[in-house]
Amino acid sequence: MNRLFIPFVVLIIMLNLSCSEKKSSVKTDSIDVANIDTTALPGESFYQYATGGWQKNNPIPDEYARYGSFDKLRENNQVQIQELIQELVSQDNVYGSNGQKVGDMYTMGLDSLKLNKDGASPILPYLNQISEAKSREDIIRIMVEVSKIASNPFFGFSVGPDDKNSEMNIAHIYQSGISMGDRDYYLSNDKHSQNLRKGYKSLIETQFQNAGFSESDSRRAAKNVMVIETELAQAHITREMRRIPELNYHMMLVSELNNNIAPFEWNSYFDALGANNLDSINVMHVEPLKAAIAIINRETVQVLQDYLSWKIIDSSANYLSDDFVNANFEFYGKMMSGSKELRPRWRRTIDVVSGSMGEAVGQLYVQKYFPPEAKERMLKLVDNLTLSLSDRINQLEWMSSETKEKAQEKLGTFIVKIGYPDKWKDYSLLEIKDDSYWQNRVRVAHFAYNEMIEE
């Protein structure tokens, strides 16, 4: 279905222009020549030619690995959101309201004293649960719970559109389980990849020690994690192959998985996911899934415990004390991404709050910066544009009557989305408490997972 979408920022600009009492006669150029690097030859490097001036006038800040005009817009937007949330924090909000949830989540993220005092304690219940596993059945059950709140161990499960029928949602299983993100980081022999592997192994050891493990246990865990993730990476398909739809679509009956993939406690796995009524599933990546199952069936419980513990530690690090956060940044921020400086805590926290309760923040944002009358004005403007386009179609001499009819039919299917939705997401089932920053992220993850399963 076609969607006529006008970005929020553009609408605000249009609104400001339409509300202006004075009509400006000053002609403005559509291209700012200051952004161009005239010393560069467009035939050799058009990007440098088109943006070289902008790059020179906007050097990459130390906390960024890359920087562009949208990053500047995002920074400005963060300032507005910060002002909005600070107002929420300063007032009494009804418990359970979006204002309470957004404000409390932000406060928890900024409370460095509590974060550093708590240390690793917010994740200890999860690590203890993993350490108490006695069997492979325990491991599978815990693996599912970890996948709901942290990065996917071994492989991922999701519910989403059917590539062959976009009106249907189906279940998918896909390759996952490697924290560095791309198979090449584990397999390439270039100097950069070798250094990344050394740095990654060092990070694992450091974070296990931050979580209370001994040096010897941390070294063992790092070795086990590297062995598992490297084996997973060897089986993963490449980025190029993931772009070919036909290679990522293998519908199977759940009853066929033992024969088509590998013997596994599939019923227990899907029961733990809350998908016990599942009949069929798209196995997006067959060989990676076979490799993951082989690891689970082969390795000892101790090795699998180390791997699952790492998934919890790695996923929670940015919501814990400074020793976790700084170690994470040294590897993921500096070594992998090239950033020189950790972003300010308030900016990181706003990203977390916006990512956790995006529509709640958005609803509060538009109440302050984009009132209903502004949306109504823009809707009328777009209605007029649509009528004008319809009239132009009717007047086209080169278009046949049949084609005009089809064009009008297509125009009639346009869905106009301006500013904010008519119906906001309901966060009433999401609870935000003052126990820990990480535990609130866990609640958000469970809320999002349950929402996905209901689809």
Secondary structure, 3 states (H helix, E strand, C coil): CCEEEECHHHHHHHHHHHHCCCCCCCCCCCCCHHHCCCCCCCCCCHHHHHHHHHHHHCCCCCCCCCCCHHHHHHHHHHHHHHHHHHHHHCCCCCCCCHHHHHHHHHHHHHCHHHHHHHCCHHHHHHHHHHHCCCCHHHHHHHHHHHHHHCCCCCEEEEEEEECCEEEEEEEEEEECCCCCCCCHHHHCCCHHHHHHHHHHHHHHHHHHHHCCCCHHHHHHHHHHHHHHHHHHHHHCCCHHHHCCHHHHCCEEEHHHHHHHCCCCCHHHHHHHHCCCCCCEEEECCHHHHHHHHHHHHHCCHHHHHHHHHHHHHHHHHHHCCHHHHHHHHHHHHHHHCCCCCCCCHHHHHHHHHHHHCHHHHHHHHHHHHCCHHHHHHHHHHHHHHHHHHHHHHHHCCCCCHHHHHHHHHHHCCCEEEECCCCCCCCCCCCCCCCCCHHHHHHHHHHHHHHHHHHC
